[in-house]
Amino acid sequence: MSLRGLDDKVVIVTGASAGIGRVTPRRFSDEGCRVAAWDLNAAAQAQICGEVRAEEHRGLFRKTNVADAADVEAAVSEVVARWGKIDVLINNARIVRDDQLVKWKDGEIVKVMDDDTFDAVISVNLKGVFHCARAVVPHMIRSGGGVILNASSIIGLYGSFGQTHYAAAAC
């Protein structure tokens, strides 16, 4: 029984294979939640599921690309079909692709960041949050509410060399 009143809450955690996202499913599971852990790293599935009470059918790992709206919709449908609701969404999925916006040497432009590098970071770090929230919110409204937590980075406030695109998505 949870001391925080989280028993049987349904939680989705994106970016669940590393860092903060790696420990978040276990913490919510320890509080009695049912946890859907999403990540592109399918190799992490066995360990994550083992830590979120998979034996009690309280944990679910799904290889999910938050940059793909259709994949997110399918993942949300799977969670709702399994547990009937979504109470919490933790948007934690992030990628880093360090690259200078413009590399300047000896008075000349040597290189500029290409669109693919910029788009990859924006697609996961910003648009992924949009895809997940848009897919989850109707279910939260139907069930009377919910909570969305969006992880961010201090880089959004202070910037960092080679992370123009990452900073833009972190604001």
Residue pairs with C-beta under 8 A, 6 or more apart in sequence:
1 7
1 32
2 31
2 32
2 33
3 31
4 31
6 28
6 31
6 32
6 33
7 31
7 32
7 33
8 32
8 33
8 34
9 28
9 32
9 33
9 34
9 87
9 88
10 33
10 34
10 35
10 36
10 79
10 83
10 84
10 85
10 86
10 87
10 88
11 25
11 28
11 33
11 34
11 35
11 36
11 87
11 88
11 89
11 90
12 35
12 36
12 38
12 75
12 76
12 79
12 86
12 88
12 89
12 90
12 132
12 136
13 21
13 24
13 25
13 28
13 35
13 36
13 37
13 38
13 90
13 92
14 21
14 38
14 39
14 64
14 66
14 89
14 90
14 91
14 92
14 93
14 128
14 132
15 21
15 38
15 39
15 66
15 92
15 93
15 94
15 151
16 22
16 24
16 25
16 37
16 38
16 39
16 44
16 48
16 61
16 92
17 37
17 39
17 40
17 41
17 43
17 44
17 48
18 41
18 44
19 92
20 92
20 151
21 39
21 90
21 92
21 93
21 151
22 44
22 48
24 90
24 92
25 35
25 37
25 48
25 51
25 52
25 59
26 51
26 52
28 35
28 52
28 88
29 35
29 51
29 52
29 53
29 58
29 59
33 58
33 87
33 88
34 58
34 59
34 60
34 83
35 52
35 58
35 59
35 60
36 59
36 60
36 61
36 62
36 75
36 78
36 79
37 48
37 49
37 52
37 59
37 60
37 61
37 62
38 61
38 62
38 63
38 64
38 66
38 75
38 93
39 48
39 61
39 63
39 64
39 93
40 63
40 64
40 65
41 63
42 61
42 63
44 61
45 61
45 63
48 59
48 61
49 59
49 60
49 61
51 59
52 58
52 59
53 59
60 78
60 79
60 82
62 75
62 78
64 71
64 72
64 75
65 71
65 72
66 72
66 91
66 93
66 124
66 128
66 129
66 131
66 132
67 120
67 123
67 124
67 127
67 128
67 131
68 131
69 131
69 134
69 135
72 128
72 131
72 132
72 135
73 135
75 135
76 86
76 132
76 135
76 136
76 139
79 86
80 86
80 139
85 139
85 143
86 136
86 139
86 140
86 143
86 146
87 140
87 143
87 146
87 147
88 146
88 147
88 148
88 149
89 132
89 133
89 136
89 146
89 147
89 148
89 149
90 148
90 149
90 151
91 128
91 129
91 132
91 133
91 148
91 149
91 150
91 151
92 151
93 124
93 125
93 128
94 124
94 125
94 151
94 153
95 120
95 121
95 124
95 125
96 121
96 163
96 166
97 117
97 120
97 121
97 165
97 166
98 162
98 163
98 166
99 113
99 114
99 117
99 162
99 165
100 111
100 113
100 161
100 162
100 164
101 112
101 113
101 164
102 109
102 111
102 112
102 113
103 109
103 110
103 111
103 112
104 110
113 164
113 165
117 165
118 165
121 165
121 166
121 169
122 165
122 168
122 169
125 166
125 169
125 170
126 168
126 169
129 150
133 148
136 146
136 148
137 146
137 148
139 146
140 146
140 148
152 170
152 171
153 166
153 167
153 170
155 163
155 166
155 167
155 170
156 167
156 169
156 170
156 171
157 171
159 167
160 166
160 167
